[in-house]
Amino acid sequence: MIRVFYFILFIFTLPFFSFSQFEGVVVYEVTYEALEEDKQELLSMLPQKSLLYVKDQLSLFEQEVAGGGRQAFFIDAEKGSGVLVMQFLGQGYKVEMSQDEIESLKKAKELDIMPTKEKKTIAGYMCNKALAISDTDTLELFFSNELKSESSVPPFANVNGIPLKYELIRGGVKMTYTAVEVKKATIDKSKFNAAPSMKTMAFADFARSFAISL
């Protein structure tokens, strides 16, 4: 149960960015609020920190999970491909996705972005506030266009800059991602290589397992 819950949260909290100028790492602190009583006991087991690595058209979003596990999503925007990695309780597998499969994944949850005039400084960068609106929720998003980016996939496809704070609701849990550090640095391309020896799961099997409509 907790393994499935981790995966559902992770796959729908990915920023899905491809960046054209910024190279480095964004460190996010993650906080949670249970909106359903039966999810309260899960909160202490969820990741407290997430990392977003960016180099040219390569990006990696990763976080550790309880029990020494790891979740990671590698995207090569130039090739239009991605690799999703899950390691948990000594087991691990990866899902290699084509451009068409990434397109079907992004359509699982769309958000409309409504800009506001409010501004706020986060991790040393001036951010613009926007509202991320779905069929059921209106959530806050703060993004910095000082950090130039080229967003290619929802939920933040219309944002002109890197989100440094955003809220999402998934699986009865409200998550708030807040950047606590933005590090401009040169990153070796080897950082974006998924484990080659890991067991592979077909995307169609993954989608069926986690109720994603293709």
C-alpha positions as CSV (number, residue, x, y, z in Angstrom):
1,M,0.0,0.0,0.0
2,I,2.7,2.5,1.0
3,R,4.7,1.6,-2.1
4,V,1.8,2.4,-4.4
5,F,1.1,5.6,-2.5
6,Y,4.7,6.8,-2.8
7,F,4.6,6.2,-6.5
8,I,1.3,8.0,-7.1
9,L,2.5,11.0,-5.2
10,F,5.9,11.1,-7.0
11,I,4.7,10.7,-10.6
12,F,2.3,13.6,-10.2
13,T,4.6,16.0,-8.4
14,L,7.3,16.1,-11.1
15,P,7.9,19.6,-12.4
16,F,8.5,18.2,-16.0
17,F,10.8,21.0,-17.1
18,S,13.4,21.2,-19.9
19,F,15.7,24.1,-19.3
20,S,17.6,26.2,-21.9
21,Q,19.9,28.4,-19.7
22,F,20.0,27.5,-16.1
23,E,22.5,24.7,-15.0
24,G,22.6,23.5,-11.5
25,V,20.5,22.2,-8.6
26,V,17.3,23.4,-7.0
27,V,16.8,22.0,-3.5
28,Y,13.2,21.8,-2.3
29,E,11.9,21.3,1.2
30,V,8.6,19.3,1.1
31,T,5.8,19.6,3.7
32,Y,2.5,17.7,3.8
33,E,-1.0,18.1,5.0
34,A,-3.4,15.2,5.2
35,L,-6.8,16.1,3.7
36,E,-8.2,12.6,4.5
37,E,-8.0,11.2,8.0
38,D,-6.7,7.8,6.9
39,K,-3.6,9.4,5.2
40,Q,-2.3,11.1,8.4
41,E,-0.2,8.1,9.4
42,L,1.6,8.2,6.1
43,L,3.0,11.7,6.3
44,S,6.0,10.9,8.5
45,M,7.2,8.4,5.9
46,L,7.1,10.7,2.9
47,P,10.2,12.5,1.6
48,Q,11.2,15.8,3.3
49,K,13.5,17.0,0.5
50,S,13.5,16.8,-3.3
51,L,16.3,17.7,-5.8
52,L,16.0,19.0,-9.3
53,Y,19.2,18.8,-11.4
54,V,19.4,20.6,-14.8
55,K,22.0,20.6,-17.6
56,D,21.2,21.8,-21.1
57,Q,18.2,19.7,-22.2
58,L,18.7,17.1,-19.5
59,S,16.9,17.2,-16.1
60,L,16.6,14.9,-13.2
61,F,14.0,15.1,-10.3
62,E,14.8,12.8,-7.4
63,Q,14.0,12.2,-3.8
64,E,14.7,9.6,-1.1
65,V,11.9,7.6,0.5
66,A,11.6,5.7,3.8
67,G,13.7,2.5,4.1
68,G,16.6,3.9,2.0
69,G,14.6,3.9,-1.2
70,R,14.8,6.4,-4.1
71,Q,12.6,7.8,-6.8
72,A,13.9,9.5,-9.8
73,F,12.7,10.8,-13.2
74,F,15.2,11.5,-16.0
75,I,14.1,13.6,-19.0
76,D,16.0,14.2,-22.2
77,A,14.0,17.1,-23.8
78,E,16.1,17.0,-27.0
79,K,15.2,13.3,-27.6
80,G,11.8,13.7,-26.1
81,S,12.3,10.6,-23.9
82,G,12.3,9.9,-20.2
83,V,13.2,7.2,-17.6
84,L,11.3,6.7,-14.4
85,V,13.2,4.9,-11.6
86,M,11.8,3.4,-8.4
87,Q,13.9,1.7,-5.7
88,F,12.1,0.6,-2.6
89,L,12.8,-2.1,0.1
90,G,15.6,-3.6,-1.8
91,Q,13.7,-3.8,-5.1
92,G,14.1,-1.6,-8.1
93,Y,12.9,-1.1,-11.6
94,K,12.8,1.5,-14.3
95,V,10.2,2.6,-16.9
96,E,11.6,3.9,-20.2
97,M,9.3,6.3,-21.9
98,S,9.1,7.5,-25.5
99,Q,7.9,11.0,-26.4
100,D,4.4,9.6,-27.1
101,E,4.3,7.9,-23.7
102,I,5.4,11.1,-21.9
103,E,2.6,12.9,-23.8
104,S,0.1,10.4,-22.5
105,L,1.5,10.7,-19.0
106,K,1.3,14.5,-18.9
107,K,-2.4,14.4,-19.9
108,A,-3.2,12.5,-16.7
109,K,-3.5,15.8,-14.8
110,E,-3.7,19.3,-16.3
111,L,-3.5,22.6,-14.5
112,D,-4.5,26.0,-15.7
113,I,-2.1,28.8,-14.7
114,M,-3.6,32.2,-13.7
115,P,-0.9,35.0,-13.1
116,T,-1.4,37.5,-10.2
117,K,0.4,40.7,-9.4
118,E,1.8,39.4,-6.1
119,K,5.6,38.9,-5.7
120,K,7.7,37.1,-3.1
121,T,11.4,36.4,-2.6
122,I,12.3,32.7,-2.4
123,A,15.8,31.2,-2.1
124,G,17.2,34.6,-3.0
125,Y,15.1,35.1,-6.2
126,M,12.2,37.3,-6.8
127,C,9.2,35.2,-7.8
128,N,5.8,36.0,-9.3
129,K,2.7,34.4,-7.8
130,A,0.2,32.5,-9.9
131,L,-2.8,30.3,-9.2
132,A,-2.7,26.7,-10.4
133,I,-6.3,25.7,-11.1
134,S,-7.7,22.2,-11.7
135,D,-11.3,20.9,-11.8
136,T,-11.4,20.7,-8.0
137,D,-8.6,22.8,-6.5
138,T,-7.0,26.3,-6.6
139,L,-3.4,26.1,-5.4
140,E,-0.5,28.6,-5.1
141,L,2.6,28.7,-7.4
142,F,5.6,31.0,-7.2
143,F,8.0,31.1,-10.1
144,S,11.2,33.0,-10.9
145,N,11.8,34.2,-14.5
146,E,15.3,35.3,-13.3
147,L,16.1,31.6,-13.8
148,K,15.3,31.2,-17.5
149,S,13.6,27.9,-18.5
150,E,11.8,26.3,-21.3
151,S,8.9,24.4,-19.8
152,S,7.6,21.6,-22.1
153,V,5.2,19.4,-20.1
154,P,2.4,20.2,-17.6
155,P,1.5,20.7,-14.8
156,F,3.4,24.0,-15.4
157,A,3.7,24.2,-19.2
158,N,2.7,27.9,-19.3
159,V,5.1,29.1,-16.6
160,N,7.9,31.4,-17.8
161,G,10.5,30.4,-15.2
162,I,11.4,27.8,-12.7
163,P,8.8,27.3,-9.9
164,L,10.5,27.8,-6.6
165,K,7.3,27.1,-4.5
166,Y,4.2,25.2,-5.5
167,E,1.4,23.2,-4.1
168,L,-0.2,20.0,-5.3
169,I,-3.0,17.8,-4.0
170,R,-2.7,14.0,-4.7
171,G,-4.1,11.0,-3.0
172,G,-5.8,12.9,-0.2
173,V,-2.5,14.8,0.6
174,K,-1.6,18.4,0.1
175,M,2.1,18.8,-0.7
176,T,4.1,22.1,-0.6
177,Y,7.4,22.2,-2.4
178,T,9.6,25.2,-1.4
179,A,13.0,25.9,-2.8
180,V,15.5,26.5,0.1
181,E,18.6,26.6,-2.1
182,V,19.4,27.3,-5.8
183,K,22.9,26.2,-6.7
184,K,24.4,27.2,-10.1
185,A,27.0,24.6,-10.9
186,T,28.4,22.5,-13.7
187,I,26.9,19.0,-13.6
188,D,28.5,16.0,-15.2
189,K,26.3,14.3,-17.8
190,S,26.8,10.9,-16.1
191,K,24.4,12.3,-13.4
192,F,21.5,11.8,-15.8
193,N,22.1,8.1,-16.6
194,A,19.6,5.7,-15.1
195,A,20.9,2.4,-13.7
196,P,21.4,0.2,-16.8
197,S,21.2,-3.1,-15.0
198,M,17.8,-2.4,-13.3
199,K,14.8,-4.4,-14.2
200,T,12.6,-2.7,-16.8
201,M,8.9,-2.3,-16.8
202,A,7.0,-1.5,-19.9
203,F,5.1,1.8,-19.7
204,A,1.8,0.2,-20.6
205,D,2.2,-2.2,-17.6
206,F,3.2,0.7,-15.4
207,A,0.1,2.7,-16.6
208,R,-2.2,-0.2,-15.8
209,S,-0.7,-0.7,-12.4
210,F,-1.1,2.9,-11.4
211,A,-4.5,3.6,-13.2
212,I,-3.1,6.0,-15.7
213,S,-5.3,6.4,-18.8
214,L,-3.5,6.1,-22.1
